[in-house]
Amino acid sequence: MVIEVLYIPGCCNHRATLERVRHALGSAELDDPISEISVRDEDTAHALQFPGSPTVRVNGVDVDSVASRSVGLACRLYADGSGLPSEQAILRAICAARNDERGHGATFTS
């Protein structure tokens, strides 16, 4: 499983997002590595289709199903109005990816 946390340098929500990802992994009894990707310029933001900092992707899929359509170097707001993806959304994405890798449909519900 590929877990990525994309962020702009100095993002105040970067560390808290990493903690949420780690906690979600622990809840799923997984210890997959987390790749941290620093997005430092507009060209990189556009190449990565980066909707803002922080962004969490599991196997290339954004954990926020209502991802922003804008791309660029900016802070990101999530559906609940905060600057952090919910741990529940992260856990759903992790469980879905794990089930897909096993050849099953996602079974986690909130």
C-alpha positions as CSV (number, residue, x, y, z in Angstrom):
1,M,0.0,0.0,0.0
2,V,1.3,3.4,-0.9
3,I,0.4,6.1,1.6
4,E,1.4,9.7,0.8
5,V,1.1,12.9,2.7
6,L,1.7,15.9,0.4
7,Y,2.3,19.2,2.0
8,I,3.8,22.7,1.5
9,P,6.8,23.5,3.6
10,G,5.8,25.2,6.9
11,C,2.2,23.8,6.8
12,C,0.9,24.0,10.3
13,N,-1.3,20.9,9.7
14,H,1.4,18.6,8.3
15,R,2.5,17.0,11.6
16,A,-1.1,16.6,12.9
17,T,-2.0,14.9,9.6
18,L,0.9,12.5,9.9
19,E,-0.3,11.6,13.4
20,R,-3.8,10.9,12.2
21,V,-2.4,8.7,9.4
22,R,-0.3,6.8,11.9
23,H,-3.2,6.4,14.3
24,A,-5.5,5.1,11.4
25,L,-2.8,2.6,10.4
26,G,-2.6,1.4,14.0
27,S,-6.4,1.1,14.1
28,A,-6.2,-1.1,11.0
29,E,-3.3,-3.1,12.5
30,L,-1.0,-2.0,9.7
31,D,2.5,-0.5,9.8
32,D,2.9,0.5,6.1
33,P,5.4,3.3,5.5
34,I,4.2,6.9,5.0
35,S,5.8,8.9,2.2
36,E,6.1,12.6,2.9
37,I,6.1,14.7,-0.3
38,S,7.1,18.3,0.0
39,V,5.4,20.4,-2.7
40,R,7.6,23.5,-3.1
41,D,6.5,25.1,-6.4
42,E,3.6,25.5,-8.7
43,D,5.0,23.2,-11.4
44,T,5.2,20.4,-8.9
45,A,1.7,21.2,-7.6
46,H,0.3,20.9,-11.1
47,A,2.2,17.8,-11.9
48,L,0.9,16.1,-8.7
49,Q,-2.6,17.6,-9.1
50,F,-2.1,18.9,-5.6
51,P,-5.3,20.4,-4.2
52,G,-3.6,22.0,-1.1
53,S,-1.8,21.2,2.1
54,P,-2.0,18.7,3.6
55,T,-3.3,16.1,1.2
56,V,-3.4,12.4,2.0
57,R,-3.5,9.8,-0.8
58,V,-3.7,6.0,-0.4
59,N,-2.7,4.1,-3.5
60,G,-3.0,7.4,-5.4
61,V,-6.6,8.1,-4.2
62,D,-7.3,11.2,-2.2
63,V,-8.9,10.3,1.2
64,D,-11.3,13.2,0.8
65,S,-13.9,12.1,-1.8
66,V,-15.0,15.8,-2.2
67,A,-11.5,16.9,-3.1
68,S,-10.9,20.5,-4.2
69,R,-10.8,21.0,-7.9
70,S,-8.2,23.8,-7.6
71,V,-4.6,23.0,-7.8
72,G,-1.7,24.9,-6.4
73,L,0.4,26.0,-3.4
74,A,-2.3,26.7,-0.7
75,C,-3.7,25.5,2.5
76,R,-6.5,23.0,2.2
77,L,-9.9,23.0,3.9
78,Y,-11.8,19.8,4.3
79,A,-15.6,19.2,4.4
80,D,-15.8,19.8,8.1
81,G,-14.2,23.2,7.7
82,S,-10.9,22.2,9.3
83,G,-7.5,22.0,7.7
84,L,-7.1,18.3,8.6
85,P,-8.5,15.2,6.9
86,S,-10.6,13.3,9.3
87,E,-9.1,10.1,10.8
88,Q,-12.3,8.4,9.8
89,A,-11.7,9.3,6.1
90,I,-8.1,8.1,6.3
91,L,-9.1,4.8,7.9
92,R,-11.8,4.3,5.2
93,A,-9.3,4.8,2.5
94,I,-6.7,2.5,4.2
95,C,-9.3,-0.2,4.6
96,A,-10.6,0.1,1.1
97,A,-7.0,-0.1,-0.3
98,R,-6.3,-3.1,1.8
99,N,-9.4,-4.8,0.7
100,D,-8.7,-4.0,-2.9
101,E,-5.2,-5.4,-2.6
102,R,-6.8,-8.6,-1.2
103,G,-9.3,-8.7,-4.1
104,H,-12.3,-7.8,-1.9
105,G,-14.6,-4.8,-1.8
106,A,-14.3,-2.3,1.0
107,T,-16.2,-3.3,4.1
108,F,-15.4,-0.5,6.6
109,T,-18.4,1.7,7.4
110,S,-18.6,4.7,9.7
